[in-house]
């Protein structure tokens, strides 16, 4: 028994075939070659800044010099991963007639792609989420509205400056109460450690909410976006703004993400096995695909973010296996790649 990986392209390649179509009243199994799209999976962060109601008093009353001055967001592009997504190339059908002269033991998945001969069924992997699904999943949840614990003196204050002074007093009062509790200077202190923990947590929560009125709030989350790009030699452009994230070309604040591809189709003359003894050997109707390749580069602000060479099925050629492989006493077990249509292994 021998195990063969298709990296050795010359083995058993005795002819090339063209896509086949069914004739009238013909009984046959039909499968298709795969088609490859380049998938770019971007990761970026969104940091949101929310200005506090009393931001102008943050430094004078609390000594906070890092208060948020203006409400807004900053998006930062982190990384991109280059992958592929496989679909069905309906322009490249293949047929195997029921009277082919050998057992037709094909495994065809739910996409119509050939995945094996004389092997168990191979299930398809779940398709990657498209942009709309990713956007829905990553849509930020609306934060809960929290009511700050205003004392009566704040509610009765005549103007924002007076309100800010009263809130600052409340913050310092909360800090003093926490210090007295920790130093054991409170007469009616909580009786046990768990009760003390709960009281301290509540004091921290109230102080935090009141302090946010001065210094503002900052939220940071990680976002993902997947983009499908068809392999070609023309550069694709995407646009990313520090304010809005992925955006359109008419956004004057956006920077360019350039996708460059150098595509190399498979050359037919390089696929034929020069060692084949039977040049006119009868070919079967079972074909596989020897894919081409594309080198993909992603550049942001003129700097390279990522580069990868990926196999591209539609840049390949179809190769027919010799019929003699399927007419012996022992039938081969062949596994075909769902992504490229190439042979992954042969056991015979």
Beta strands, then each sheet from edge to edge (+ up, - down):
strand 1: 3-4
strand 2: 28-50
strand 3: 72-97
strand 4: 106-108
strand 5: 114-117
strand 6: 217-230
strand 7: 236-241
strand 8: 245-247
strand 9: 255-264
strand 10: 283-300
strand 11: 303-322
strand 12: 333-336
strand 13: 343-347
sheet 1: 1+ 13- 12+ 5- 4+
sheet 2: 3+ 2- 6+
sheet 3: 8+ 7- 9+ 10- 11+
end
